[in-house]
Amino acid sequence: MKVRKNKQTFSNPVPKHWAGDEAFQSHILNVLSLMFPGGEGFFIRSVKQFKDQIDDPKLQEAIKGFIGQEMQHTMAHERFNESVQKNIADMGWFNWLFTVPTFEWLEPFARNSLGLHKLCLSITAAAENMTGGFAQSLFAPGQAEKILRDDVRDLYLWHAAEEMEHRDLAYDVFLKVGGNYPTRIAGLALAYGIISAYVAVGTTYLILTDKEFPWAKLPKQAWDLFTQENAIGRVFLEGMVDYLRTDFHPSQHPMHAGALAYLANLEKAAS
């Protein structure tokens, strides 16, 4: 698992509606991007907590790659978030609301409780599967082309390809340290509940403060979000149902051929 850098600087401010004509989805993705730095820091801590319990050298090496990739994702999205916030409302309040209660209050309580100490890792495994499904959909025909800015498209394709590459990692660590089905499903419920709640709050705020928002298109865009193939809402729901299976494993969803080709092109360009 290789650690790669995305060098986009987004020096030209990113428009608020960068996902083509889909203003609603642009705001959802803007909110998710605001959550990525804090969320990925949480993923790293959750995996590192159990690193010393892993005696498989290959899995230990994969953990190092996972941590490196997530650190790079954090830095890239911080640059993107700084750029896009120049064209949307100030979201400092949202960053506080997401990071402080979640990672400064709830996380230490769960991490230091004997009966809940594997819950953070379980949440990470579920969230990684969630983002892995969205990453897979981004490489479906016509999806990436909706992102009109080349630098933004490059960011999301790079991030998506690496999400698929390390999709198994947190889940494998969870199994290796004795994670069971009830804890896995509790992590799923918390991951989907927390992420959905914050996305709803943040997206609602961005829509209400967006003077250019196309309100007439909102009903159709909201419907499409959960009904159209490869739409983010539908992908997340399908991923949740899939994760409920007792015989589930992320490796049952191999990397998209387009993602493999994308990473191969990155390697070729770097050589």
C-alpha positions in Angstrom: 0.0 0.0 0.0 1.8 3.1 -1.2 1.5 6.6 0.2 1.0 9.1 -2.5 0.7 12.9 -2.3 -1.9 15.1 -4.0 -0.2 18.4 -4.9 -3.3 20.5 -5.8 -3.2 23.8 -4.1 -6.7 25.1 -5.1 -5.1 28.6 -5.3 -8.1 29.6 -7.5 -11.1 29.5 -5.1 -13.4 26.5 -5.7 -17.0 27.5 -6.6 -19.7 26.4 -4.2 -21.5 24.4 -6.9 -18.5 22.4 -8.3 -20.4 19.1 -8.9 -21.9 20.2 -12.2 -25.6 21.2 -12.1 -26.1 19.3 -8.8 -26.0 22.1 -6.3 -27.5 19.9 -3.6 -24.9 17.2 -4.0 -22.1 19.9 -4.1 -23.2 21.1 -0.6 -23.3 17.5 0.7 -19.8 16.8 -0.5 -18.6 20.2 0.8 -19.9 19.2 4.3 -18.3 15.7 4.0 -15.0 17.3 3.0 -15.2 19.5 6.1 -15.6 16.3 8.1 -12.7 14.4 6.5 -9.8 15.9 8.4 -11.3 15.2 11.8 -12.7 11.9 10.7 -9.5 10.6 9.3 -7.6 11.6 12.4 -10.1 9.5 14.3 -9.6 6.5 11.9 -5.8 6.7 12.4 -6.1 6.8 16.2 -8.6 3.9 16.2 -6.3 1.6 14.2 -3.1 2.7 16.1 -4.8 1.8 19.4 -4.6 -1.9 18.4 -1.4 -1.9 16.3 0.7 -3.6 19.1 -1.8 -6.5 19.1 -1.2 -7.4 15.5 1.5 -10.1 14.9 1.0 -10.4 11.2 3.9 -8.6 9.4 1.9 -7.9 6.3 -1.0 -6.4 8.2 1.5 -4.3 10.2 2.9 -3.0 7.0 -0.6 -2.3 5.7 -1.4 -0.3 8.8 1.6 1.9 8.1 0.4 2.5 4.6 -3.1 3.2 5.8 -1.9 5.8 8.3 0.2 7.5 5.7 -2.6 7.6 3.1 -5.1 9.0 5.6 -2.6 11.7 6.7 -2.2 12.8 3.1 -6.0 12.8 2.6 -6.3 15.1 5.6 -3.8 17.6 4.3 -5.3 17.7 0.8 -8.8 18.2 2.1 -7.7 21.0 4.4 -6.4 22.8 1.4 -9.6 22.2 -0.5 -11.8 23.2 2.4 -9.9 26.5 2.8 -10.4 27.2 -0.8 -14.1 26.3 -1.1 -15.0 28.2 2.1 -14.1 31.4 0.3 -17.3 30.9 -1.7 -19.6 29.5 1.0 -20.6 30.5 4.5 -18.1 30.5 7.3 -18.2 27.0 8.7 -16.1 27.4 11.8 -19.1 26.7 14.0 -19.7 23.5 12.2 -16.0 22.3 12.6 -16.3 23.0 16.3 -19.7 21.2 16.5 -18.3 18.1 14.7 -14.8 17.8 16.3 -15.3 18.8 19.9 -18.3 16.7 21.1 -17.3 13.8 18.9 -13.6 13.6 19.3 -12.9 15.4 22.6 -15.9 14.2 24.6 -17.3 11.0 23.2 -14.2 9.4 21.8 -12.0 9.3 25.0 -15.0 7.9 26.9 -15.4 5.0 24.5 -11.7 4.4 24.0 -11.0 4.2 27.7 -14.1 2.1 28.7 -13.3 -1.6 28.9 -16.6 -2.7 27.4 -16.4 -0.1 24.6 -12.7 0.0 23.7 -13.3 -1.8 20.3 -16.2 0.5 19.4 -14.0 3.2 17.8 -12.3 0.6 15.6 -15.8 -0.8 14.7 -17.0 2.7 13.8 -13.9 3.2 11.6 -14.4 -0.1 9.8 -18.0 0.8 9.0 -17.1 4.3 7.9 -14.3 3.0 5.7 -16.7 0.7 4.0 -19.1 3.6 3.6 -16.5 5.8 1.9 -15.2 2.8 -0.1 -18.6 2.4 -1.7 -18.8 6.0 -2.6 -15.2 5.8 -4.0 -16.2 2.8 -6.1 -19.2 4.7 -7.6 -17.0 7.7 -8.5 -15.2 5.6 -11.1 -18.5 4.5 -12.8 -19.0 5.9 -16.3 -19.9 9.6 -16.3 -19.6 10.2 -12.6 -16.2 11.9 -12.3 -17.0 14.0 -15.4 -19.6 15.8 -13.4 -16.8 17.5 -11.5 -16.0 20.4 -13.8 -12.8 21.6 -12.2 -9.7 19.5 -13.1 -8.0 20.0 -9.7 -11.1 19.0 -7.8 -11.6 16.0 -10.0 -8.0 15.0 -9.4 -8.5 15.3 -5.6 -11.5 13.1 -5.5 -10.2 10.4 -7.9 -7.0 10.2 -6.0 -8.8 10.0 -2.7 -11.3 7.5 -4.0 -8.7 5.2 -5.5 -6.8 5.0 -2.2 -10.0 4.5 -0.2 -10.7 1.4 -2.3 -7.0 0.4 -1.8 -7.2 0.4 2.0 -10.9 -0.5 2.3 -10.2 -3.8 4.1 -7.6 -2.5 6.6 -9.7 -1.4 9.6 -12.1 -4.3 9.1 -9.2 -6.8 9.1 -7.7 -5.2 12.2 -11.1 -5.4 13.9 -11.4 -9.1 13.2 -7.8 -9.7 14.2 -8.4 -8.3 17.7 -11.5 -10.3 18.2 -14.2 -8.0 17.0 -17.7 -9.7 17.0 -20.9 -9.1 15.0 -22.8 -7.2 17.7 -19.9 -4.7 18.0 -19.6 -4.5 14.3 -23.3 -3.6 13.9 -23.1 -1.1 16.8 -20.2 0.6 15.0 -22.3 0.6 11.8 -25.3 2.3 13.5 -23.1 4.9 15.1 -21.1 5.6 12.0 -24.2 6.1 9.9 -26.1 8.0 12.6 -23.3 10.4 13.4 -22.3 11.1 9.8 -25.9 11.4 8.6 -26.8 13.8 11.4 -23.8 16.1 10.8 -24.3 16.0 7.0 -27.9 17.0 7.4 -27.1 19.9 9.7 -24.2 21.2 7.6 -26.0 20.8 4.3 -29.2 22.5 5.5 -27.1 25.5 6.7 -25.2 25.8 3.4 -28.5 25.6 1.4 -30.2 28.2 3.5 -27.3 30.6 3.3 -26.8 30.0 -0.5 -28.4 32.9 -2.3 -27.8 31.2 -5.7 -29.3 27.8 -4.7 -31.8 26.5 -7.3 -34.7 25.8 -5.1 -36.9 24.6 -8.0 -34.5 21.7 -8.6 -34.2 20.6 -5.0 -37.1 18.0 -4.9 -35.7 16.2 -8.0 -32.1 16.4 -6.8 -33.1 15.0 -3.4 -35.1 12.2 -5.0 -32.2 11.4 -7.4 -29.8 11.3 -4.5 -31.4 8.1 -3.2 -32.8 6.5 -6.4 -30.2 7.1 -9.2 -27.6 4.4 -9.7 -24.2 5.5 -8.2 -25.9 8.5 -6.4 -24.2 9.1 -3.0 -27.4 8.5 -0.9 -28.2 5.2 -2.7 -24.6 4.0 -2.5 -24.5 4.6 1.3 -27.8 2.8 1.8 -26.8 -0.2 -0.3 -23.5 -0.3 1.6 -25.3 -0.4 4.9 -27.5 -3.3 3.9 -24.5 -5.2 2.5 -22.5 -4.6 5.8 -25.3 -6.2 7.8 -24.6 -9.7 6.3 -22.9 -12.0 8.8 -20.5 -13.2 6.1 -19.6 -9.7 4.9 -16.0 -8.7 4.1 -14.9 -5.6 2.2 -12.7 -7.8 -0.1 -15.9 -9.0 -1.7 -15.9 -5.7 -3.5 -12.6 -5.6 -5.6 -11.2 -2.3 -6.7 -12.8 -0.8 -9.8 -10.7 -1.3 -12.9 -10.8 2.4 -13.5 -9.2 3.0 -10.1 -6.5 0.5 -10.8 -5.8 2.2 -14.1 -5.8 5.6 -12.4 -3.2 4.5 -9.8 -1.1 2.9 -12.6 -1.1 6.2 -14.5 0.1 8.0 -11.3 2.9 5.5 -11.0 3.8 6.0 -14.7 3.8 9.8 -14.4 6.0 9.7 -11.3 8.6 7.5 -12.9 
